[in-house]
Amino acid sequence: MKKVTQLVLMLCLILSGALCYARGIAGTENEKGSDGTPIVIIRNSIHSGSEKGNTIISMINGHVLTVVFTENLGQVTVEVTTVSGNPVTCMSTYTPNGVILYVTNIGDYIITFTLPNGDEYYGEFTVTD
């Protein structure tokens, strides 16, 4: 009898955990939009003939800014400023790879990418929470 009771209690524990996970009560579900908001990349200055803006994928999720370069563009300078022009961060990275930056304050920002050939691309984003 003890083994049957133990088996029933174990099944109840597993079943309640599975139901919580399925209904999202456990907080493990992937909410819609939790992957972040994409940032539209716009070409600012032209020094070469080929468009490379589609090889820069960037998005903001809360305070975390994620940038992925899908093509080898060489050494790219990534600069984040406020819309009023105050610098937040500036760094150089070799591509193809990604960059993750943390923007501490809420507000409106501009991210600028400068390629080795002088081409500039930018995008505007807002940190809300």
N, CA, C and O atoms as a GROMACS GRO file, in nm:
protein
  516
    1MET      N    1   0.081  -0.119   0.000
    1MET     CA    2   0.000   0.000   0.000
    1MET      C    3   0.087   0.127   0.000
    1MET      O    4   0.054   0.227  -0.064
    2LYS      N    5   0.198   0.121   0.071
    2LYS     CA    6   0.287   0.236   0.080
    2LYS      C    7   0.344   0.270  -0.057
    2LYS      O    8   0.356   0.388  -0.090
    3LYS      N    9   0.378   0.169  -0.137
    3LYS     CA   10   0.434   0.193  -0.270
    3LYS      C   11   0.329   0.253  -0.363
    3LYS      O   12   0.362   0.339  -0.445
    4VAL      N   13   0.205   0.210  -0.352
    4VAL     CA   14   0.098   0.263  -0.436
    4VAL      C   15   0.074   0.410  -0.402
    4VAL      O   16   0.057   0.493  -0.492
    5THR      N   17   0.073   0.444  -0.273
    5THR     CA   18   0.055   0.582  -0.231
    5THR      C   19   0.170   0.670  -0.280
    5THR      O   20   0.149   0.782  -0.327
    6GLN      N   21   0.291   0.618  -0.269
    6GLN     CA   22   0.408   0.692  -0.315
    6GLN      C   23   0.402   0.713  -0.466
    6GLN      O   24   0.436   0.821  -0.515
    7LEU      N   25   0.358   0.612  -0.541
    7LEU     CA   26   0.346   0.623  -0.686
    7LEU      C   27   0.240   0.726  -0.725
    7LEU      O   28   0.262   0.804  -0.818
    8VAL      N   29   0.126   0.727  -0.657
    8VAL     CA   30   0.019   0.823  -0.686
    8VAL      C   31   0.066   0.965  -0.655
    8VAL      O   32   0.039   1.057  -0.733
    9LEU      N   33   0.133   0.985  -0.544
    9LEU     CA   34   0.184   1.118  -0.510
    9LEU      C   35   0.289   1.166  -0.610
    9LEU      O   36   0.291   1.284  -0.646
   10MET      N   37   0.376   1.076  -0.656
   10MET     CA   38   0.478   1.113  -0.755
   10MET      C   39   0.411   1.150  -0.887
   10MET      O   40   0.453   1.247  -0.951
   11LEU      N   41   0.311   1.076  -0.930
   11LEU     CA   42   0.238   1.109  -1.052
   11LEU      C   43   0.167   1.244  -1.040
   11LEU      O   44   0.163   1.321  -1.136
   12CYS      N   45   0.110   1.272  -0.924
   12CYS     CA   46   0.044   1.402  -0.902
   12CYS      C   47   0.145   1.516  -0.911
   12CYS      O   48   0.114   1.622  -0.967
   13LEU      N   49   0.263   1.497  -0.856
   13LEU     CA   50   0.367   1.598  -0.862
   13LEU      C   51   0.411   1.624  -1.006
   13LEU      O   52   0.423   1.739  -1.049
   14ILE      N   53   0.435   1.518  -1.080
   14ILE     CA   54   0.476   1.531  -1.219
   14ILE      C   55   0.366   1.594  -1.303
   14ILE      O   56   0.393   1.681  -1.386
   15LEU      N   57   0.242   1.552  -1.282
   15LEU     CA   58   0.129   1.605  -1.358
   15LEU      C   59   0.108   1.754  -1.329
   15LEU      O   60   0.082   1.831  -1.421
   16SER      N   61   0.118   1.793  -1.202
   16SER     CA   62   0.099   1.936  -1.170
   16SER      C   63   0.211   2.021  -1.229
   16SER      O   64   0.186   2.133  -1.273
   17GLY      N   65   0.334   1.971  -1.230
   17GLY     CA   66   0.444   2.043  -1.292
   17GLY      C   67   0.426   2.057  -1.442
   17GLY      O   68   0.452   2.163  -1.499
   18ALA      N   69   0.380   1.950  -1.507
   18ALA     CA   70   0.356   1.955  -1.651
   18ALA      C   71   0.243   2.052  -1.685
   18ALA      O   72   0.252   2.124  -1.785
   19LEU      N   73   0.138   2.054  -1.605
   19LEU     CA   74   0.027   2.145  -1.630
   19LEU      C   75   0.069   2.291  -1.610
   19LEU      O   76   0.029   2.379  -1.687
   20CYS      N   77   0.148   2.318  -1.507
   20CYS     CA   78   0.197   2.454  -1.485
   20CYS      C   79   0.284   2.500  -1.600
   20CYS      O   80   0.273   2.615  -1.645
   21TYR      N   81   0.368   2.412  -1.649
   21TYR     CA   82   0.454   2.447  -1.763
   21TYR      C   83   0.369   2.472  -1.887
   21TYR      O   84   0.395   2.568  -1.961
   22ALA      N   85   0.270   2.389  -1.912
   22ALA     CA   86   0.186   2.402  -2.031
   22ALA      C   87   0.102   2.530  -2.027
   22ALA      O   88   0.080   2.592  -2.131
   23ARG      N   89   0.056   2.569  -1.911
   23ARG     CA   90  -0.028   2.689  -1.901
   23ARG      C   91   0.055   2.817  -1.884
   23ARG      O   92   0.000   2.927  -1.889
   24GLY      N   93   0.185   2.804  -1.864
   24GLY     CA   94   0.271   2.921  -1.852
   24GLY      C   95   0.278   2.976  -1.711
   24GLY      O   96   0.335   3.084  -1.690
   25ILE      N   97   0.224   2.907  -1.614
   25ILE     CA   98   0.226   2.955  -1.476
   25ILE      C   99   0.368   2.954  -1.420
   25ILE      O  100   0.402   3.036  -1.335
   26ALA      N  101   0.449   2.863  -1.468
   26ALA     CA  102   0.585   2.851  -1.418
   26ALA      C  103   0.675   2.964  -1.468
   26ALA      O  104   0.787   2.978  -1.419
   27GLY      N  105   0.629   3.044  -1.563
   27GLY     CA  106   0.708   3.156  -1.615
   27GLY      C  107   0.816   3.114  -1.711
   27GLY      O  108   0.910   3.190  -1.734
   28THR      N  109   0.806   2.994  -1.767
   28THR     CA  110   0.908   2.945  -1.859
   28THR      C  111   0.868   2.960  -2.004
   28THR      O  112   0.945   2.923  -2.093
   29GLU      N  113   0.749   3.012  -2.031
   29GLU     CA  114   0.705   3.025  -2.169
   29GLU      C  115   0.776   3.140  -2.238
   29GLU      O  116   0.829   3.230  -2.173
   30ASN      N  117   0.776   3.137  -2.368
   30ASN     CA  118   0.838   3.241  -2.450
   30ASN      C  119   0.728   3.336  -2.493
   30ASN      O  120   0.652   3.305  -2.585
   31GLU      N  121   0.716   3.452  -2.427
   31GLU     CA  122   0.611   3.546  -2.458
   31GLU      C  123   0.631   3.607  -2.594
   31GLU      O  124   0.743   3.620  -2.643
   32LYS      N  125   0.520   3.646  -2.657
   32LYS     CA  126   0.528   3.708  -2.788
   32LYS      C  127   0.600   3.842  -2.774
   32LYS      O  128   0.567   3.923  -2.688
   33GLY      N  129   0.700   3.863  -2.861
   33GLY     CA  130   0.776   3.987  -2.858
   33GLY      C  131   0.891   3.987  -2.760
   33GLY      O  132   0.960   4.088  -2.746
   34SER      N  133   0.916   3.875  -2.693
   34SER     CA  134   1.024   3.873  -2.594
   34SER      C  135   1.161   3.863  -2.660
   34SER      O  136   1.262   3.879  -2.592
   35ASP      N  137   1.166   3.837  -2.790
   35ASP     CA  138   1.293   3.831  -2.858
   35ASP      C  139   1.349   3.969  -2.887
   35ASP      O  140   1.466   3.981  -2.925
   36GLY      N  141   1.270   4.073  -2.870
   36GLY     CA  142   1.318   4.208  -2.890
   36GLY      C  143   1.252   4.276  -3.008
   36GLY      O  144   1.178   4.215  -3.085
   37THR      N  145   1.280   4.404  -3.019
   37THR     CA  146   1.225   4.486  -3.126
   37THR      C  147   1.336   4.511  -3.227
   37THR      O  148   1.442   4.561  -3.191
   38PRO      N  149   1.313   4.476  -3.355
   38PRO     CA  150   1.417   4.499  -3.455
   38PRO      C  151   1.442   4.648  -3.478
   38PRO      O  152   1.350   4.730  -3.468
   39ILE      N  153   1.565   4.682  -3.509
   39ILE     CA  154   1.604   4.820  -3.540
   39ILE      C  155   1.627   4.827  -3.691
   39ILE      O  156   1.707   4.752  -3.746
   40VAL      N  157   1.558   4.918  -3.755
   40VAL     CA  158   1.572   4.936  -3.900
   40VAL      C  159   1.705   5.007  -3.928
   40VAL      O  160   1.731   5.114  -3.872
   41ILE      N  161   1.787   4.948  -4.014
   41ILE     CA  162   1.918   5.003  -4.048
   41ILE      C  163   1.905   5.083  -4.178
   41ILE      O  164   1.854   5.033  -4.278
   42ILE      N  165   1.953   5.208  -4.174
   42ILE     CA  166   1.943   5.300  -4.287
   42ILE      C  167   2.083   5.341  -4.329
   42ILE      O  168   2.170   5.363  -4.245
   43ARG      N  169   2.105   5.350  -4.459
   43ARG     CA  170   2.236   5.391  -4.511
   43ARG      C  171   2.249   5.542  -4.499
   43ARG      O  172   2.161   5.616  -4.543
   44ASN      N  173   2.358   5.587  -4.439
   44ASN     CA  174   2.379   5.730  -4.415
   44ASN      C  175   2.470   5.793  -4.520
   44ASN      O  176   2.433   5.893  -4.581
   45SER      N  177   2.587   5.736  -4.542
   45SER     CA  178   2.679   5.792  -4.641
   45SER      C  179   2.729   5.681  -4.732
   45SER      O  180   2.745   5.567  -4.690
   46ILE      N  181   2.754   5.716  -4.857
   46ILE     CA  182   2.791   5.619  -4.958
   46ILE      C  183   2.935   5.645  -5.002
   46ILE      O  184   2.968   5.754  -5.048
   47HIS      N  185   3.020   5.543  -4.987
   47HIS     CA  186   3.157   5.552  -5.036
   47HIS      C  187   3.188   5.438  -5.132
   47HIS      O  188   3.287   5.442  -5.205
   48SER      N  189   3.102   5.337  -5.132
   48SER     CA  190   3.119   5.226  -5.225
   48SER      C  191   2.984   5.195  -5.290
   48SER      O  192   2.881   5.245  -5.245
   49GLY      N  193   2.986   5.114  -5.393
   49GLY     CA  194   2.863   5.089  -5.468
   49GLY      C  195   2.773   4.982  -5.411
   49GLY      O  196   2.655   4.978  -5.447
   50SER      N  197   2.822   4.897  -5.324
   50SER     CA  198   2.740   4.784  -5.278
   50SER      C  199   2.672   4.815  -5.145
   50SER      O  200   2.733   4.871  -5.054
   51GLU      N  201   2.548   4.778  -5.136
   51GLU     CA  202   2.467   4.797  -5.015
   51GLU      C  203   2.498   4.685  -4.915
   51GLU      O  204   2.489   4.567  -4.950
   52LYS      N  205   2.533   4.720  -4.794
   52LYS     CA  206   2.566   4.621  -4.690
   52LYS      C  207   2.473   4.631  -4.569
   52LYS      O  208   2.493   4.559  -4.471
   53GLY      N  209   2.373   4.718  -4.574
   53GLY     CA  210   2.284   4.736  -4.460
   53GLY      C  211   2.204   4.613  -4.425
   53GLY      O  212   2.168   4.594  -4.308
   54ASN      N  213   2.175   4.528  -4.524
   54ASN     CA  214   2.098   4.407  -4.496
   54ASN      C  215   2.181   4.299  -4.427
   54ASN      O  216   2.126   4.198  -4.384
   55THR      N  217   2.311   4.318  -4.415
   55THR     CA  218   2.395   4.222  -4.344
   55THR      C  219   2.413   4.259  -4.196
   55THR      O  220   2.482   4.188  -4.123
   56ILE      N  221   2.350   4.368  -4.153
   56ILE     CA  222   2.355   4.411  -4.014
   56ILE      C  223   2.216   4.390  -3.954
   56ILE      O  224   2.120   4.454  -3.996
   57ILE      N  225   2.208   4.302  -3.858
   57ILE     CA  226   2.081   4.274  -3.791
   57ILE      C  227   2.094   4.320  -3.646
   57ILE      O  228   2.181   4.273  -3.573
   58SER      N  229   2.008   4.412  -3.606
   58SER     CA  230   2.016   4.462  -3.468
   58SER      C  231   1.877   4.468  -3.408
   58SER      O  232   1.778   4.492  -3.478
   59MET      N  233   1.871   4.446  -3.276
   59MET     CA  234   1.744   4.454  -3.205
   59MET      C  235   1.768   4.494  -3.060
   59MET      O  236   1.876   4.473  -3.004
   60ILE      N  237   1.663   4.552  -3.002
   60ILE     CA  238   1.667   4.595  -2.862
   60ILE      C  239   1.565   4.514  -2.785
   60ILE      O  240   1.451   4.500  -2.829
   61ASN      N  241   1.605   4.462  -2.672
   61ASN     CA  242   1.516   4.387  -2.583
   61ASN      C  243   1.538   4.440  -2.442
   61ASN      O  244   1.632   4.399  -2.374
   62GLY      N  245   1.451   4.530  -2.398
   62GLY     CA  246   1.471   4.596  -2.268
   62GLY      C  247   1.588   4.692  -2.279
   62GLY      O  248   1.583   4.788  -2.356
   63HIS      N  249   1.694   4.665  -2.203
   63HIS     CA  250   1.815   4.748  -2.207
   63HIS      C  251   1.926   4.682  -2.287
   63HIS      O  252   2.034   4.739  -2.302
   64VAL      N  253   1.902   4.562  -2.339
   64VAL     CA  254   2.005   4.486  -2.409
   64VAL      C  255   1.994   4.508  -2.559
   64VAL      O  256   1.892   4.481  -2.621
   65LEU      N  257   2.102   4.559  -2.616
   65LEU     CA  258   2.112   4.584  -2.760
   65LEU      C  259   2.198   4.474  -2.821
   65LEU      O  260   2.313   4.456  -2.782
   66THR      N  261   2.141   4.402  -2.917
   66THR     CA  262   2.210   4.291  -2.982
   66THR      C  263   2.231   4.324  -3.129
   66THR      O  264   2.138   4.366  -3.198
   67VAL      N  265   2.353   4.305  -3.177
   67VAL     CA  266   2.387   4.330  -3.317
   67VAL      C  267   2.456   4.205  -3.372
   67VAL      O  268   2.547   4.151  -3.309
   68VAL      N  269   2.412   4.160  -3.489
   68VAL     CA  270   2.473   4.046  -3.556
   68VAL      C  271   2.511   4.088  -3.697
   68VAL      O  272   2.431   4.148  -3.769
   69PHE      N  273   2.633   4.058  -3.736
   69PHE     CA  274   2.680   4.083  -3.872
   69PHE      C  275   2.681   3.949  -3.944
   69PHE      O  276   2.751   3.856  -3.902
   70THR      N  277   2.604   3.937  -4.050
   70THR     CA  278   2.590   3.809  -4.120
   70THR      C  279   2.693   3.790  -4.231
   70THR      O  280   2.694   3.686  -4.297
   71GLU      N  281   2.778   3.888  -4.252
   71GLU     CA  282   2.877   3.883  -4.358
   71GLU      C  283   3.006   3.943  -4.307
   71GLU      O  284   3.006   4.024  -4.215
   72ASN      N  285   3.117   3.903  -4.368
   72ASN     CA  286   3.246   3.960  -4.329
   72ASN      C  287   3.258   4.099  -4.389
   72ASN      O  288   3.274   4.114  -4.510
   73LEU      N  289   3.251   4.200  -4.303
   73LEU     CA  290   3.260   4.339  -4.346
   73LEU      C  291   3.393   4.401  -4.307
   73LEU      O  292   3.417   4.518  -4.338
   74GLY      N  293   3.479   4.326  -4.240
   74GLY     CA  294   3.604   4.380  -4.190
   74GLY      C  295   3.585   4.432  -4.048
   74GLY      O  296   3.497   4.384  -3.976
   75GLN      N  297   3.665   4.528  -4.008
   75GLN     CA  298   3.653   4.587  -3.874
   75GLN      C  299   3.550   4.700  -3.879
   75GLN      O  300   3.568   4.799  -3.950
   76VAL      N  301   3.443   4.683  -3.803
   76VAL     CA  302   3.332   4.778  -3.803
   76VAL      C  303   3.331   4.852  -3.670
   76VAL      O  304   3.345   4.792  -3.564
   77THR      N  305   3.314   4.984  -3.676
   77THR     CA  306   3.300   5.065  -3.555
   77THR      C  307   3.152   5.078  -3.523
   77THR      O  308   3.073   5.117  -3.608
   78VAL      N  309   3.116   5.045  -3.399
   78VAL     CA  310   2.978   5.053  -3.351
   78VAL      C  311   2.972   5.164  -3.246
   78VAL      O  312   3.044   5.158  -3.146
   79GLU      N  313   2.888   5.263  -3.269
   79GLU     CA  314   2.877   5.377  -3.177
   79GLU      C  315   2.730   5.398  -3.141
   79GLU      O  316   2.644   5.402  -3.228
   80VAL      N  317   2.703   5.411  -3.012
   80VAL     CA  318   2.569   5.440  -2.963
   80VAL      C  319   2.571   5.578  -2.900
   80VAL      O  320   2.653   5.606  -2.813
   81THR      N  321   2.480   5.665  -2.946
   81THR     CA  322   2.467   5.800  -2.891
   81THR      C  323   2.321   5.827  -2.859
   81THR      O  324   2.232   5.759  -2.910
   82THR      N  325   2.298   5.926  -2.774
   82THR     CA  326   2.161   5.971  -2.752
   82THR      C  327   2.119   6.051  -2.875
   82THR      O  328   2.203   6.087  -2.957
   83VAL      N  329   1.990   6.078  -2.890
   83VAL     CA  330   1.944   6.154  -3.007
   83VAL      C  331   2.000   6.297  -3.005
   83VAL      O  332   2.007   6.362  -3.110
   84SER      N  333   2.038   6.346  -2.888
   84SER     CA  334   2.097   6.480  -2.881
   84SER      C  335   2.246   6.478  -2.912
   84SER      O  336   2.309   6.584  -2.916
   85GLY      N  337   2.305   6.359  -2.936
   85GLY     CA  338   2.445   6.349  -2.976
   85GLY      C  339   2.542   6.313  -2.866
   85GLY      O  340   2.661   6.302  -2.892
   86ASN      N  341   2.495   6.293  -2.743
   86ASN     CA  342   2.585   6.255  -2.634
   86ASN      C  343   2.628   6.110  -2.650
   86ASN      O  344   2.543   6.022  -2.666
   87PRO      N  345   2.759   6.082  -2.646
   87PRO     CA  346   2.806   5.945  -2.665
   87PRO      C  347   2.768   5.855  -2.547
   87PRO      O  348   2.774   5.896  -2.431
   88VAL      N  349   2.730   5.732  -2.578
   88VAL     CA  350   2.700   5.633  -2.476
   88VAL      C  351   2.809   5.527  -2.475
   88VAL      O  352   2.865   5.496  -2.370
   89THR      N  353   2.839   5.471  -2.593
   89THR     CA  354   2.946   5.373  -2.605
   89THR      C  355   2.998   5.371  -2.748
   89THR      O  356   2.926   5.404  -2.843
   90CYS      N  357   3.123   5.332  -2.762
   90CYS     CA  358   3.184   5.320  -2.894
   90CYS      C  359   3.284   5.205  -2.888
   90CYS      O  360   3.364   5.196  -2.795
   91MET      N  361   3.279   5.118  -2.989
   91MET     CA  362   3.370   5.005  -2.992
   91MET      C  363   3.393   4.961  -3.136
   91MET      O  364   3.314   4.993  -3.225
   92SER      N  365   3.500   4.888  -3.158
   92SER     CA  366   3.528   4.829  -3.288
   92SER      C  367   3.523   4.678  -3.274
   92SER      O  368   3.564   4.622  -3.172
   93THR      N  369   3.473   4.612  -3.378
   93THR     CA  370   3.465   4.467  -3.376
   93THR      C  371   3.493   4.413  -3.515
   93THR      O  372   3.463   4.476  -3.616
   94TYR      N  373   3.551   4.295  -3.518
   94TYR     CA  374   3.573   4.226  -3.645
   94TYR      C  375   3.449   4.145  -3.678
   94TYR      O  376   3.386   4.088  -3.590
   95THR      N  377   3.415   4.140  -3.804
   95THR     CA  378   3.297   4.067  -3.848
   95THR      C  379   3.341   3.944  -3.927
   95THR      O  380   3.455   3.942  -3.974
   96PRO      N  381   3.260   3.843  -3.945
   96PRO     CA  382   3.121   3.831  -3.902
   96PRO      C  383   3.112   3.775  -3.761
   96PRO      O  384   3.170   3.670  -3.732
   97ASN      N  385   3.044   3.840  -3.678
   97ASN     CA  386   3.015   3.796  -3.541
   97ASN      C  387   2.907   3.885  -3.486
   97ASN      O  388   2.835   3.950  -3.562
   98GLY      N  389   2.894   3.891  -3.356
   98GLY     CA  390   2.791   3.973  -3.295
   98GLY      C  391   2.844   4.055  -3.180
   98GLY      O  392   2.955   4.033  -3.130
   99VAL      N  393   2.763   4.152  -3.139
   99VAL     CA  394   2.797   4.240  -3.029
   99VAL      C  395   2.674   4.252  -2.941
   99VAL      O  396   2.562   4.267  -2.991
  100ILE      N  397   2.693   4.245  -2.810
  100ILE     CA  398   2.585   4.268  -2.716
  100ILE      C  399   2.625   4.385  -2.627
  100ILE      O  400   2.730   4.382  -2.562
  101LEU      N  401   2.541   4.488  -2.625
  101LEU     CA  402   2.566   4.607  -2.544
  101LEU      C  403   2.452   4.629  -2.447
  101LEU      O  404   2.337   4.597  -2.478
  102TYR      N  405   2.482   4.684  -2.330
  102TYR     CA  406   2.381   4.716  -2.231
  102TYR      C  407   2.367   4.867  -2.224
  102TYR      O  408   2.463   4.938  -2.194
  103VAL      N  409   2.246   4.917  -2.251
  103VAL     CA  410   2.217   5.060  -2.244
  103VAL      C  411   2.149   5.085  -2.111
  103VAL      O  412   2.038   5.036  -2.087
  104THR      N  413   2.213   5.161  -2.023
  104THR     CA  414   2.166   5.172  -1.885
  104THR      C  415   2.043   5.259  -1.867
  104THR      O  416   1.956   5.226  -1.786
  105ASN      N  417   2.032   5.369  -1.940
  105ASN     CA  418   1.922   5.463  -1.916
  105ASN      C  419   1.812   5.448  -2.020
  105ASN      O  420   1.836   5.406  -2.133
  106ILE      N  421   1.690   5.482  -1.979
  106ILE     CA  422   1.580   5.482  -2.075
  106ILE      C  423   1.590   5.608  -2.162
  106ILE      O  424   1.645   5.710  -2.119
  107GLY      N  425   1.536   5.600  -2.282
  107GLY     CA  426   1.539   5.714  -2.373
  107GLY      C  427   1.554   5.672  -2.517
  107GLY      O  428   1.548   5.553  -2.549
  108ASP      N  429   1.575   5.770  -2.604
  108ASP     CA  430   1.591   5.748  -2.747
  108ASP      C  431   1.738   5.751  -2.783
  108ASP      O  432   1.813   5.837  -2.735
  109TYR      N  433   1.780   5.658  -2.869
  109TYR     CA  434   1.921   5.643  -2.904
  109TYR      C  435   1.938   5.624  -3.054
  109TYR      O  436   1.843   5.590  -3.125
  110ILE      N  437   2.061   5.645  -3.100
  110ILE     CA  438   2.099   5.620  -3.238
  110ILE      C  439   2.222   5.530  -3.235
  110ILE      O  440   2.318   5.557  -3.163
  111ILE      N  441   2.218   5.422  -3.314
  111ILE     CA  442   2.334   5.335  -3.329
  111ILE      C  443   2.390   5.357  -3.469
  111ILE      O  444   2.316   5.355  -3.567
  112THR      N  445   2.522   5.377  -3.476
  112THR     CA  446   2.588   5.406  -3.603
  112THR      C  447   2.696   5.300  -3.628
  112THR      O  448   2.776   5.269  -3.538
  113PHE      N  449   2.698   5.246  -3.748
  113PHE     CA  450   2.797   5.148  -3.790
  113PHE      C  451   2.883   5.212  -3.900
  113PHE      O  452   2.831   5.258  -4.001
  114THR      N  453   3.014   5.215  -3.879
  114THR     CA  454   3.106   5.267  -3.980
  114THR      C  455   3.192   5.152  -4.031
  114THR      O  456   3.265   5.089  -3.955
  115LEU      N  457   3.181   5.125  -4.161
  115LEU     CA  458   3.254   5.016  -4.223
  115LEU      C  459   3.395   5.062  -4.260
  115LEU      O  460   3.419   5.183  -4.266
  116PRO      N  461   3.488   4.970  -4.286
  116PRO     CA  462   3.625   5.008  -4.319
  116PRO      C  463   3.636   5.096  -4.444
  116PRO      O  464   3.730   5.174  -4.455
  117ASN      N  465   3.541   5.084  -4.538
  117ASN     CA  466   3.547   5.164  -4.660
  117ASN      C  467   3.485   5.303  -4.642
  117ASN      O  468   3.481   5.381  -4.736
  118GLY      N  469   3.438   5.334  -4.521
  118GLY     CA  470   3.381   5.465  -4.492
  118GLY      C  471   3.230   5.472  -4.497
  118GLY      O  472   3.172   5.572  -4.457
  119ASP      N  473   3.164   5.367  -4.546
  119ASP     CA  474   3.018   5.365  -4.548
  119ASP      C  475   2.964   5.370  -4.406
  119ASP      O  476   3.018   5.306  -4.316
  120GLU      N  477   2.857   5.446  -4.386
  120GLU     CA  478   2.793   5.456  -4.255
  120GLU      C  479   2.648   5.412  -4.265
  120GLU      O  480   2.578   5.446  -4.360
  121TYR      N  481   2.606   5.338  -4.165
  121TYR     CA  482   2.468   5.295  -4.150
  121TYR      C  483   2.425   5.331  -4.010
  121TYR      O  484   2.506   5.332  -3.917
  122TYR      N  485   2.296   5.361  -3.994
  122TYR     CA  486   2.249   5.394  -3.861
  122TYR      C  487   2.108   5.342  -3.840
  122TYR      O  488   2.037   5.307  -3.935
  123GLY      N  489   2.068   5.336  -3.715
  123GLY     CA  490   1.933   5.297  -3.677
  123GLY      C  491   1.895   5.368  -3.549
  123GLY      O  492   1.981   5.400  -3.467
  124GLU      N  493   1.766   5.393  -3.532
  124GLU     CA  494   1.717   5.460  -3.412
  124GLU      C  495   1.637   5.361  -3.331
  124GLU      O  496   1.564   5.278  -3.385
  125PHE      N  497   1.652   5.368  -3.198
  125PHE     CA  498   1.578   5.279  -3.110
  125PHE      C  499   1.547   5.350  -2.979
  125PHE      O  500   1.605   5.454  -2.947
  126THR      N  501   1.454   5.292  -2.904
  126THR     CA  502   1.411   5.348  -2.776
  126THR      C  503   1.423   5.241  -2.668
  126THR      O  504   1.381   5.127  -2.687
  127VAL      N  505   1.480   5.280  -2.555
  127VAL     CA  506   1.485   5.193  -2.437
  127VAL      C  507   1.372   5.241  -2.346
  127VAL      O  508   1.372   5.356  -2.302
  128THR      N  509   1.276   5.152  -2.317
  128THR     CA  510   1.158   5.193  -2.242
  128THR      C  511   1.157   5.145  -2.098
  128THR      O  512   1.099   5.212  -2.012
  129ASP      N  513   1.218   5.032  -2.070
  129ASP     CA  514   1.216   4.982  -1.930
  129ASP      C  515   1.342   4.912  -1.894
  129ASP      O  516   1.356   4.865  -1.781
   0.00000   0.00000   0.00000
